[in-house]
Amino acid sequence: MTQQPVTAVHLTAQATRIVTTELRTADHTTETGGILLGHHTHDIVTVHYAGTPGVQVLL
């Protein structure tokens, strides 16, 4: 299978809510470490789930 470059990333409404909440509440000095899960079709990635930081996130 030939890999294609990603030209667009789409987030579902649920993933967008999690990401924006993390951006609003983060102190922006550390990595939050949340996982992004989704699928890749042709040149588009769709993120269906965005996780929050784990319990061992570095602060």
C-alpha positions as CSV (number, residue, x, y, z in Angstrom):
1,M,0.0,0.0,0.0
2,T,1.3,3.4,-1.0
3,Q,1.2,6.1,1.7
4,Q,-0.4,9.4,0.8
5,P,0.4,12.7,2.6
6,V,-2.3,14.0,4.9
7,T,-3.8,17.2,3.6
8,A,-6.7,17.6,6.0
9,V,-7.6,16.7,9.6
10,H,-11.3,16.7,10.6
11,L,-12.5,16.4,14.2
12,T,-15.9,15.2,15.3
13,A,-17.9,17.5,17.6
14,Q,-17.0,15.3,20.6
15,A,-13.3,15.4,19.8
16,T,-13.5,19.2,19.2
17,R,-15.1,19.7,22.6
18,I,-12.4,17.8,24.4
19,V,-9.5,19.5,22.6
20,T,-11.0,23.0,23.1
21,T,-11.6,22.3,26.8
22,E,-8.0,21.2,27.2
23,L,-6.7,24.3,25.4
24,R,-8.8,26.6,27.6
25,T,-7.8,25.0,30.9
26,A,-4.1,24.1,30.2
27,D,-1.3,26.2,31.5
28,H,0.5,25.9,28.1
29,T,3.9,25.1,29.7
30,T,3.6,21.3,29.5
31,E,2.5,18.6,27.2
32,T,-1.0,17.3,28.0
33,G,-0.5,13.9,26.5
34,G,-4.1,13.2,25.5
35,I,-4.6,10.5,22.8
36,L,-6.3,11.1,19.5
37,L,-8.1,8.1,17.9
38,G,-9.7,8.0,14.4
39,H,-9.1,6.8,10.9
40,H,-7.2,7.7,7.8
41,T,-8.9,7.6,4.4
42,H,-6.9,8.7,1.4
43,D,-5.5,12.1,2.3
44,I,-7.9,12.9,5.2
45,V,-7.6,12.0,8.9
46,T,-10.8,12.0,10.9
47,V,-10.4,12.2,14.7
48,H,-13.4,10.6,16.5
49,Y,-12.0,10.6,20.0
50,A,-9.7,12.9,21.9
51,G,-8.6,11.8,25.3
52,T,-7.7,13.9,28.3
53,P,-4.3,13.7,30.0
54,G,-3.5,10.6,31.9
55,V,-2.9,10.4,35.7
56,Q,0.9,10.5,35.2
57,V,1.1,13.6,33.0
58,L,4.2,15.6,33.6
59,L,3.4,18.9,35.2
